Amino acid sequence: MNATELRNKSGDELQTELIENLKEQFVLRMQRSSGQLARPSDMKSVRRNIARIKTIMTEKTRAGS
């Protein structure tokens, strides 16, 4: 998901998206530790998505203040 799509979402939708990505990151970490991770690049993309969501959430809170 790119930044422009995320900017169009509300705060609650961003929070939901963040929680889903954190859950996915946990699952990927468990797969990596057990040696079952098929695509290691998924870790990188999920980590970047989390950072992107957090950045946009911060932008929205600072713009509101």
PyMOL Python script that loads the backbone (N, CA, C, O; Angstrom):
from pymol import cmd

cmd.read_pdbstr("""\
ATOM      1  N   MET A   1       0.846  -1.165   0.000  1.00  0.00           N
ATOM      2  CA  MET A   1       0.000   0.000   0.000  1.00  0.00           C
ATOM      3  C   MET A   1       0.897   1.235   0.000  1.00  0.00           C
ATOM      4  O   MET A   1       1.849   1.318   0.776  1.00  0.00           O
ATOM      5  N   ASN A   2       0.588   2.191  -0.872  1.00  0.00           N
ATOM      6  CA  ASN A   2       1.448   3.357  -0.938  1.00  0.00           C
ATOM      7  C   ASN A   2       0.925   4.482  -0.057  1.00  0.00           C
ATOM      8  O   ASN A   2      -0.170   4.397   0.499  1.00  0.00           O
ATOM      9  N   ALA A   3       1.725   5.535   0.060  1.00  0.00           N
ATOM     10  CA  ALA A   3       1.436   6.606   1.003  1.00  0.00           C
ATOM     11  C   ALA A   3       0.177   7.386   0.630  1.00  0.00           C
ATOM     12  O   ALA A   3      -0.557   7.827   1.514  1.00  0.00           O
ATOM     13  N   THR A   4      -0.080   7.560  -0.653  1.00  0.00           N
ATOM     14  CA  THR A   4      -1.267   8.330  -1.028  1.00  0.00           C
ATOM     15  C   THR A   4      -2.547   7.596  -0.648  1.00  0.00           C
ATOM     16  O   THR A   4      -3.527   8.228  -0.253  1.00  0.00           O
ATOM     17  N   GLU A   5      -2.549   6.285  -0.760  1.00  0.00           N
ATOM     18  CA  GLU A   5      -3.719   5.506  -0.338  1.00  0.00           C
ATOM     19  C   GLU A   5      -3.898   5.607   1.174  1.00  0.00           C
ATOM     20  O   GLU A   5      -5.024   5.698   1.664  1.00  0.00           O
ATOM     21  N   LEU A   6      -2.802   5.592   1.904  1.00  0.00           N
ATOM     22  CA  LEU A   6      -2.883   5.666   3.363  1.00  0.00           C
ATOM     23  C   LEU A   6      -3.344   7.046   3.825  1.00  0.00           C
ATOM     24  O   LEU A   6      -4.073   7.155   4.811  1.00  0.00           O
ATOM     25  N   ARG A   7      -2.930   8.092   3.131  1.00  0.00           N
ATOM     26  CA  ARG A   7      -3.321   9.445   3.528  1.00  0.00           C
ATOM     27  C   ARG A   7      -4.821   9.666   3.382  1.00  0.00           C
ATOM     28  O   ARG A   7      -5.387  10.521   4.063  1.00  0.00           O
ATOM     29  N   ASN A   8      -5.465   8.917   2.515  1.00  0.00           N
ATOM     30  CA  ASN A   8      -6.901   9.054   2.317  1.00  0.00           C
ATOM     31  C   ASN A   8      -7.714   8.330   3.382  1.00  0.00           C
ATOM     32  O   ASN A   8      -8.932   8.493   3.440  1.00  0.00           O
ATOM     33  N   LYS A   9      -7.070   7.544   4.214  1.00  0.00           N
ATOM     34  CA  LYS A   9      -7.776   6.788   5.250  1.00  0.00           C
ATOM     35  C   LYS A   9      -7.900   7.614   6.525  1.00  0.00           C
ATOM     36  O   LYS A   9      -7.119   8.533   6.768  1.00  0.00           O
ATOM     37  N   SER A  10      -8.890   7.268   7.324  1.00  0.00           N
ATOM     38  CA  SER A  10      -9.087   7.951   8.601  1.00  0.00           C
ATOM     39  C   SER A  10      -8.128   7.378   9.644  1.00  0.00           C
ATOM     40  O   SER A  10      -7.433   6.393   9.394  1.00  0.00           O
ATOM     41  N   GLY A  11      -8.105   8.006  10.799  1.00  0.00           N
ATOM     42  CA  GLY A  11      -7.230   7.565  11.876  1.00  0.00           C
ATOM     43  C   GLY A  11      -7.541   6.159  12.360  1.00  0.00           C
ATOM     44  O   GLY A  11      -6.638   5.378  12.661  1.00  0.00           O
ATOM     45  N   ASP A  12      -8.826   5.846  12.431  1.00  0.00           N
ATOM     46  CA  ASP A  12      -9.225   4.505  12.874  1.00  0.00           C
ATOM     47  C   ASP A  12      -8.827   3.446  11.859  1.00  0.00           C
ATOM     48  O   ASP A  12      -8.394   2.354  12.227  1.00  0.00           O
ATOM     49  N   GLU A  13      -8.975   3.772  10.589  1.00  0.00           N
ATOM     50  CA  GLU A  13      -8.576   2.822   9.549  1.00  0.00           C
ATOM     51  C   GLU A  13      -7.069   2.607   9.556  1.00  0.00           C
ATOM     52  O   GLU A  13      -6.593   1.492   9.340  1.00  0.00           O
ATOM     53  N   LEU A  14      -6.324   3.674   9.804  1.00  0.00           N
ATOM     54  CA  LEU A  14      -4.864   3.539   9.888  1.00  0.00           C
ATOM     55  C   LEU A  14      -4.471   2.669  11.075  1.00  0.00           C
ATOM     56  O   LEU A  14      -3.559   1.849  10.975  1.00  0.00           O
ATOM     57  N   GLN A  15      -5.160   2.850  12.193  1.00  0.00           N
ATOM     58  CA  GLN A  15      -4.867   2.047  13.383  1.00  0.00           C
ATOM     59  C   GLN A  15      -5.144   0.570  13.108  1.00  0.00           C
ATOM     60  O   GLN A  15      -4.366  -0.295  13.512  1.00  0.00           O
ATOM     61  N   THR A  16      -6.239   0.283  12.428  1.00  0.00           N
ATOM     62  CA  THR A  16      -6.579  -1.097  12.072  1.00  0.00           C
ATOM     63  C   THR A  16      -5.524  -1.686  11.140  1.00  0.00           C
ATOM     64  O   THR A  16      -5.099  -2.829  11.305  1.00  0.00           O
ATOM     65  N   GLU A  17      -5.115  -0.891  10.167  1.00  0.00           N
ATOM     66  CA  GLU A  17      -4.087  -1.331   9.220  1.00  0.00           C
ATOM     67  C   GLU A  17      -2.769  -1.608   9.940  1.00  0.00           C
ATOM     68  O   GLU A  17      -2.073  -2.573   9.624  1.00  0.00           O
ATOM     69  N   LEU A  18      -2.433  -0.763  10.903  1.00  0.00           N
ATOM     70  CA  LEU A  18      -1.205  -0.948  11.674  1.00  0.00           C
ATOM     71  C   LEU A  18      -1.248  -2.242  12.467  1.00  0.00           C
ATOM     72  O   LEU A  18      -0.270  -2.989  12.491  1.00  0.00           O
ATOM     73  N   ILE A  19      -2.355  -2.510  13.106  1.00  0.00           N
ATOM     74  CA  ILE A  19      -2.487  -3.736  13.903  1.00  0.00           C
ATOM     75  C   ILE A  19      -2.374  -4.969  13.017  1.00  0.00           C
ATOM     76  O   ILE A  19      -1.730  -5.949  13.392  1.00  0.00           O
ATOM     77  N   GLU A  20      -2.996  -4.923  11.845  1.00  0.00           N
ATOM     78  CA  GLU A  20      -2.906  -6.059  10.920  1.00  0.00           C
ATOM     79  C   GLU A  20      -1.460  -6.294  10.482  1.00  0.00           C
ATOM     80  O   GLU A  20      -1.010  -7.437  10.402  1.00  0.00           O
ATOM     81  N   ASN A  21      -0.739  -5.215  10.200  1.00  0.00           N
ATOM     82  CA  ASN A  21       0.647  -5.351   9.783  1.00  0.00           C
ATOM     83  C   ASN A  21       1.535  -5.857  10.907  1.00  0.00           C
ATOM     84  O   ASN A  21       2.460  -6.633  10.665  1.00  0.00           O
ATOM     85  N   LEU A  22       1.265  -5.428  12.133  1.00  0.00           N
ATOM     86  CA  LEU A  22       2.045  -5.924  13.270  1.00  0.00           C
ATOM     87  C   LEU A  22       1.804  -7.418  13.489  1.00  0.00           C
ATOM     88  O   LEU A  22       2.730  -8.156  13.825  1.00  0.00           O
ATOM     89  N   LYS A  23       0.563  -7.860  13.300  1.00  0.00           N
ATOM     90  CA  LYS A  23       0.263  -9.288  13.415  1.00  0.00           C
ATOM     91  C   LYS A  23       0.978 -10.081  12.325  1.00  0.00           C
ATOM     92  O   LYS A  23       1.520 -11.158  12.574  1.00  0.00           O
ATOM     93  N   GLU A  24       0.968  -9.527  11.109  1.00  0.00           N
ATOM     94  CA  GLU A  24       1.653 -10.199  10.008  1.00  0.00           C
ATOM     95  C   GLU A  24       3.158 -10.273  10.263  1.00  0.00           C
ATOM     96  O   GLU A  24       3.796 -11.279   9.954  1.00  0.00           O
ATOM     97  N   GLN A  25       3.722  -9.201  10.830  1.00  0.00           N
ATOM     98  CA  GLN A  25       5.144  -9.201  11.150  1.00  0.00           C
ATOM     99  C   GLN A  25       5.464 -10.280  12.187  1.00  0.00           C
ATOM    100  O   GLN A  25       6.490 -10.953  12.089  1.00  0.00           O
ATOM    101  N   PHE A  26       4.592 -10.440  13.170  1.00  0.00           N
ATOM    102  CA  PHE A  26       4.801 -11.472  14.184  1.00  0.00           C
ATOM    103  C   PHE A  26       4.796 -12.858  13.558  1.00  0.00           C
ATOM    104  O   PHE A  26       5.651 -13.688  13.864  1.00  0.00           O
ATOM    105  N   VAL A  27       3.833 -13.104  12.684  1.00  0.00           N
ATOM    106  CA  VAL A  27       3.740 -14.407  12.018  1.00  0.00           C
ATOM    107  C   VAL A  27       5.002 -14.667  11.195  1.00  0.00           C
ATOM    108  O   VAL A  27       5.543 -15.773  11.208  1.00  0.00           O
ATOM    109  N   LEU A  28       5.461 -13.650  10.488  1.00  0.00           N
ATOM    110  CA  LEU A  28       6.671 -13.814   9.674  1.00  0.00           C
ATOM    111  C   LEU A  28       7.896 -14.068  10.549  1.00  0.00           C
ATOM    112  O   LEU A  28       8.767 -14.856  10.182  1.00  0.00           O
ATOM    113  N   ARG A  29       7.966 -13.406  11.700  1.00  0.00           N
ATOM    114  CA  ARG A  29       9.094 -13.650  12.611  1.00  0.00           C
ATOM    115  C   ARG A  29       9.082 -15.079  13.123  1.00  0.00           C
ATOM    116  O   ARG A  29      10.132 -15.711  13.238  1.00  0.00           O
ATOM    117  N   MET A  30       7.901 -15.588  13.431  1.00  0.00           N
ATOM    118  CA  MET A  30       7.805 -16.964  13.906  1.00  0.00           C
ATOM    119  C   MET A  30       8.186 -17.946  12.797  1.00  0.00           C
ATOM    120  O   MET A  30       8.854 -18.948  13.057  1.00  0.00           O
ATOM    121  N   GLN A  31       7.769 -17.664  11.577  1.00  0.00           N
ATOM    122  CA  GLN A  31       8.142 -18.527  10.455  1.00  0.00           C
ATOM    123  C   GLN A  31       9.645 -18.500  10.228  1.00  0.00           C
ATOM    124  O   GLN A  31      10.252 -19.530   9.936  1.00  0.00           O
ATOM    125  N   ARG A  32      10.249 -17.314  10.363  1.00  0.00           N
ATOM    126  CA  ARG A  32      11.695 -17.208  10.174  1.00  0.00           C
ATOM    127  C   ARG A  32      12.451 -17.995  11.242  1.00  0.00           C
ATOM    128  O   ARG A  32      13.444 -18.660  10.947  1.00  0.00           O
ATOM    129  N   SER A  33      11.974 -17.915  12.477  1.00  0.00           N
ATOM    130  CA  SER A  33      12.676 -18.607  13.549  1.00  0.00           C
ATOM    131  C   SER A  33      12.556 -20.125  13.438  1.00  0.00           C
ATOM    132  O   SER A  33      13.441 -20.857  13.881  1.00  0.00           O
ATOM    133  N   SER A  34      11.455 -20.592  12.844  1.00  0.00           N
ATOM    134  CA  SER A  34      11.283 -22.034  12.689  1.00  0.00           C
ATOM    135  C   SER A  34      11.807 -22.534  11.348  1.00  0.00           C
ATOM    136  O   SER A  34      11.750 -23.730  11.064  1.00  0.00           O
ATOM    137  N   GLY A  35      12.318 -21.620  10.521  1.00  0.00           N
ATOM    138  CA  GLY A  35      12.891 -22.020   9.240  1.00  0.00           C
ATOM    139  C   GLY A  35      11.874 -22.255   8.147  1.00  0.00           C
ATOM    140  O   GLY A  35      12.186 -22.913   7.155  1.00  0.00           O
ATOM    141  N   GLN A  36      10.671 -21.738   8.297  1.00  0.00           N
ATOM    142  CA  GLN A  36       9.616 -21.974   7.324  1.00  0.00           C
ATOM    143  C   GLN A  36       9.323 -20.760   6.443  1.00  0.00           C
ATOM    144  O   GLN A  36       8.391 -20.797   5.640  1.00  0.00           O
ATOM    145  N   LEU A  37      10.095 -19.697   6.578  1.00  0.00           N
ATOM    146  CA  LEU A  37       9.839 -18.477   5.818  1.00  0.00           C
ATOM    147  C   LEU A  37      10.252 -18.678   4.371  1.00  0.00           C
ATOM    148  O   LEU A  37      11.427 -18.895   4.075  1.00  0.00           O
ATOM    149  N   ALA A  38       9.275 -18.605   3.468  1.00  0.00           N
ATOM    150  CA  ALA A  38       9.541 -18.859   2.054  1.00  0.00           C
ATOM    151  C   ALA A  38      10.178 -17.657   1.376  1.00  0.00           C
ATOM    152  O   ALA A  38      11.116 -17.809   0.594  1.00  0.00           O
ATOM    153  N   ARG A  39       9.671 -16.455   1.673  1.00  0.00           N
ATOM    154  CA  ARG A  39      10.195 -15.251   1.028  1.00  0.00           C
ATOM    155  C   ARG A  39      10.672 -14.261   2.093  1.00  0.00           C
ATOM    156  O   ARG A  39       9.853 -13.589   2.719  1.00  0.00           O
ATOM    157  N   PRO A  40      11.966 -14.166   2.301  1.00  0.00           N
ATOM    158  CA  PRO A  40      12.487 -13.227   3.302  1.00  0.00           C
ATOM    159  C   PRO A  40      12.191 -11.766   2.965  1.00  0.00           C
ATOM    160  O   PRO A  40      12.217 -10.912   3.850  1.00  0.00           O
ATOM    161  N   SER A  41      11.915 -11.475   1.709  1.00  0.00           N
ATOM    162  CA  SER A  41      11.623 -10.090   1.324  1.00  0.00           C
ATOM    163  C   SER A  41      10.307  -9.600   1.930  1.00  0.00           C
ATOM    164  O   SER A  41      10.083  -8.393   2.024  1.00  0.00           O
ATOM    165  N   ASP A  42       9.438 -10.522   2.340  1.00  0.00           N
ATOM    166  CA  ASP A  42       8.185 -10.135   2.979  1.00  0.00           C
ATOM    167  C   ASP A  42       8.441  -9.399   4.294  1.00  0.00           C
ATOM    168  O   ASP A  42       7.693  -8.491   4.654  1.00  0.00           O
ATOM    169  N   MET A  43       9.487  -9.786   5.003  1.00  0.00           N
ATOM    170  CA  MET A  43       9.841  -9.124   6.259  1.00  0.00           C
ATOM    171  C   MET A  43      10.128  -7.651   6.000  1.00  0.00           C
ATOM    172  O   MET A  43       9.663  -6.780   6.735  1.00  0.00           O
ATOM    173  N   LYS A  44      10.879  -7.386   4.977  1.00  0.00           N
ATOM    174  CA  LYS A  44      11.258  -6.015   4.651  1.00  0.00           C
ATOM    175  C   LYS A  44      10.041  -5.186   4.263  1.00  0.00           C
ATOM    176  O   LYS A  44       9.899  -4.048   4.712  1.00  0.00           O
ATOM    177  N   SER A  45       9.173  -5.737   3.445  1.00  0.00           N
ATOM    178  CA  SER A  45       8.015  -4.970   2.996  1.00  0.00           C
ATOM    179  C   SER A  45       7.042  -4.684   4.138  1.00  0.00           C
ATOM    180  O   SER A  45       6.475  -3.593   4.204  1.00  0.00           O
ATOM    181  N   VAL A  46       6.844  -5.642   5.031  1.00  0.00           N
ATOM    182  CA  VAL A  46       5.944  -5.427   6.168  1.00  0.00           C
ATOM    183  C   VAL A  46       6.533  -4.389   7.110  1.00  0.00           C
ATOM    184  O   VAL A  46       5.814  -3.526   7.614  1.00  0.00           O
ATOM    185  N   ARG A  47       7.829  -4.467   7.348  1.00  0.00           N
ATOM    186  CA  ARG A  47       8.487  -3.498   8.223  1.00  0.00           C
ATOM    187  C   ARG A  47       8.363  -2.081   7.655  1.00  0.00           C
ATOM    188  O   ARG A  47       8.135  -1.128   8.399  1.00  0.00           O
ATOM    189  N   ARG A  48       8.513  -1.950   6.357  1.00  0.00           N
ATOM    190  CA  ARG A  48       8.393  -0.636   5.723  1.00  0.00           C
ATOM    191  C   ARG A  48       6.952  -0.142   5.730  1.00  0.00           C
ATOM    192  O   ARG A  48       6.709   1.055   5.880  1.00  0.00           O
ATOM    193  N   ASN A  49       6.000  -1.047   5.572  1.00  0.00           N
ATOM    194  CA  ASN A  49       4.592  -0.651   5.645  1.00  0.00           C
ATOM    195  C   ASN A  49       4.244  -0.122   7.033  1.00  0.00           C
ATOM    196  O   ASN A  49       3.510   0.858   7.163  1.00  0.00           O
ATOM    197  N   ILE A  50       4.769  -0.768   8.063  1.00  0.00           N
ATOM    198  CA  ILE A  50       4.526  -0.319   9.434  1.00  0.00           C
ATOM    199  C   ILE A  50       5.093   1.079   9.626  1.00  0.00           C
ATOM    200  O   ILE A  50       4.433   1.945  10.200  1.00  0.00           O
ATOM    201  N   ALA A  51       6.302   1.301   9.155  1.00  0.00           N
ATOM    202  CA  ALA A  51       6.925   2.618   9.285  1.00  0.00           C
ATOM    203  C   ALA A  51       6.136   3.671   8.512  1.00  0.00           C
ATOM    204  O   ALA A  51       5.968   4.796   8.982  1.00  0.00           O
ATOM    205  N   ARG A  52       5.656   3.304   7.332  1.00  0.00           N
ATOM    206  CA  ARG A  52       4.884   4.234   6.508  1.00  0.00           C
ATOM    207  C   ARG A  52       3.586   4.629   7.216  1.00  0.00           C
ATOM    208  O   ARG A  52       3.211   5.801   7.223  1.00  0.00           O
ATOM    209  N   ILE A  53       2.914   3.663   7.801  1.00  0.00           N
ATOM    210  CA  ILE A  53       1.658   3.931   8.502  1.00  0.00           C
ATOM    211  C   ILE A  53       1.902   4.814   9.714  1.00  0.00           C
ATOM    212  O   ILE A  53       1.157   5.765   9.950  1.00  0.00           O
ATOM    213  N   LYS A  54       2.939   4.508  10.485  1.00  0.00           N
ATOM    214  CA  LYS A  54       3.246   5.314  11.665  1.00  0.00           C
ATOM    215  C   LYS A  54       3.598   6.746  11.285  1.00  0.00           C
ATOM    216  O   LYS A  54       3.222   7.686  11.986  1.00  0.00           O
ATOM    217  N   THR A  55       4.312   6.915  10.186  1.00  0.00           N
ATOM    218  CA  THR A  55       4.678   8.247   9.727  1.00  0.00           C
ATOM    219  C   THR A  55       3.445   9.059   9.365  1.00  0.00           C
ATOM    220  O   THR A  55       3.341  10.229   9.734  1.00  0.00           O
ATOM    221  N   ILE A  56       2.520   8.455   8.655  1.00  0.00           N
ATOM    222  CA  ILE A  56       1.309   9.165   8.249  1.00  0.00           C
ATOM    223  C   ILE A  56       0.424   9.462   9.445  1.00  0.00           C
ATOM    224  O   ILE A  56      -0.220  10.510   9.494  1.00  0.00           O
ATOM    225  N   MET A  57       0.385   8.551  10.410  1.00  0.00           N
ATOM    226  CA  MET A  57      -0.384   8.815  11.628  1.00  0.00           C
ATOM    227  C   MET A  57       0.192  10.007  12.365  1.00  0.00           C
ATOM    228  O   MET A  57      -0.557  10.842  12.872  1.00  0.00           O
ATOM    229  N   THR A  58       1.517  10.100  12.433  1.00  0.00           N
ATOM    230  CA  THR A  58       2.166  11.233  13.082  1.00  0.00           C
ATOM    231  C   THR A  58       1.896  12.525  12.327  1.00  0.00           C
ATOM    232  O   THR A  58       1.643  13.559  12.945  1.00  0.00           O
ATOM    233  N   GLU A  59       1.944  12.482  11.017  1.00  0.00           N
ATOM    234  CA  GLU A  59       1.639  13.660  10.202  1.00  0.00           C
ATOM    235  C   GLU A  59       0.227  14.158  10.476  1.00  0.00           C
ATOM    236  O   GLU A  59      -0.003  15.361  10.599  1.00  0.00           O
ATOM    237  N   LYS A  60      -0.707  13.232  10.570  1.00  0.00           N
ATOM    238  CA  LYS A  60      -2.103  13.619  10.795  1.00  0.00           C
ATOM    239  C   LYS A  60      -2.298  14.236  12.179  1.00  0.00           C
ATOM    240  O   LYS A  60      -3.056  15.195  12.328  1.00  0.00           O
ATOM    241  N   THR A  61      -1.622  13.693  13.191  1.00  0.00           N
ATOM    242  CA  THR A  61      -1.788  14.256  14.533  1.00  0.00           C
ATOM    243  C   THR A  61      -1.132  15.629  14.628  1.00  0.00           C
ATOM    244  O   THR A  61      -1.663  16.517  15.294  1.00  0.00           O
ATOM    245  N   ARG A  62      -0.001  15.817  13.981  1.00  0.00           N
ATOM    246  CA  ARG A  62       0.655  17.137  14.018  1.00  0.00           C
ATOM    247  C   ARG A  62      -0.108  18.160  13.200  1.00  0.00           C
ATOM    248  O   ARG A  62      -0.107  19.340  13.551  1.00  0.00           O
ATOM    249  N   ALA A  63      -0.751  17.757  12.136  1.00  0.00           N
ATOM    250  CA  ALA A  63      -1.531  18.681  11.321  1.00  0.00           C
ATOM    251  C   ALA A  63      -2.787  19.116  12.066  1.00  0.00           C
ATOM    252  O   ALA A  63      -3.275  20.230  11.876  1.00  0.00           O
ATOM    253  N   GLY A  64      -3.300  18.245  12.905  1.00  0.00           N
ATOM    254  CA  GLY A  64      -4.500  18.573  13.688  1.00  0.00           C
ATOM    255  C   GLY A  64      -4.222  19.526  14.828  1.00  0.00           C
ATOM    256  O   GLY A  64      -5.126  20.217  15.296  1.00  0.00           O
ATOM    257  N   SER A  65      -2.983  19.569  15.280  1.00  0.00           N
ATOM    258  CA  SER A  65      -2.635  20.430  16.432  1.00  0.00           C
ATOM    259  C   SER A  65      -2.361  21.846  16.025  1.00  0.00           C
ATOM    260  O   SER A  65      -2.058  22.685  16.873  1.00  0.00           O
TER     261      SER A  65
END
""", "prot")
cmd.dss("prot")
cmd.show_as("cartoon", "prot")
cmd.util.cbc("prot")
cmd.orient("prot")
